[in-house]
Amino acid sequence: MGRMNLKKKIEALKKDKNAVILAHYYQIPEIQEIADYVGDSLGLSQRAAETDADIIVFAGVHFMAETAKILNPSKKVLLPDLDAGCSLAESCPPDAFEAFVKSHPNHTVVTYVNCSAKVKALTDIVCTSSNALKIVESIPEDQPIIFAPDRNLGKYIMQKTGRDMLLWDGSCLVHEAFSMEKLLALHREYPDCKIIAHPESEEHILKTATYIGSTAGMIEYVKSHPKGKFIVATEAGILHKMQEEVPTAELIPAPAKEDNTCACSECAFMKMNTLQKLYDCLLNESPQIDVTKDIQEKALVPIERMLELSK
């Protein structure tokens, strides 16, 4: 089935079933083009919380679809490929995290949204890279904090706030794949390019950046410098939306350590979703994401706290 044909069929099914398609900036361009909303984790959580669709098709990874299900327990939430996981979420197994939390009582537990529903259920408040600073700053200064699972984001927040937090040792493979050597060589080649980076990147990469922020924040920054030239240190999928929003900006993906086809950093999990899988999952209303009632109720509390603070 051709791409145009597939798109038409997806559009028809969507109307027929009162479905909404939510996609992350790291999805392939064809999926971003057909989505009702493309955003970062915070924007996607907000959209999931307010949708009146009967079916949510989440073109992203597992933890994102789970978050949508936690917010909409009575709706069908579909993920085009159940194997679309997340290296960061996997770096924080619920059992080990529960033991870690129990061994540090009296700490407020802040978890980055990139974690499983079971980990969210052990959390006091969830955050995303867009609002992590605001959320940590909302906690009284004398209150000890556990921050999980991303140690790079945690270190960045500690530097920004001067707070001492207990960090879980997790990270995202994509954001740790940037090569400092290649980045500096690229910058020498394009000295008038500014480096912009996601706070999940390692500290030495963040030190080179003119701007550090979430995917949505990076797009906004480029919008405010429409004639700018940028080396972009996050998953390369963001370049599609960035270029669409700011056609006059010059964008170069930050180089990865390994020599892959695009020589940039790509998330294999994000790229598992295809138009065909999207069509099939909407047609068959499967695979569905399920969260047990107990976990859903516990995980909803910290997510709602985050949404309340992010208004």
Disulfide bonds with the S-S distance in Angstrom:
Cys262-Cys264 1.97
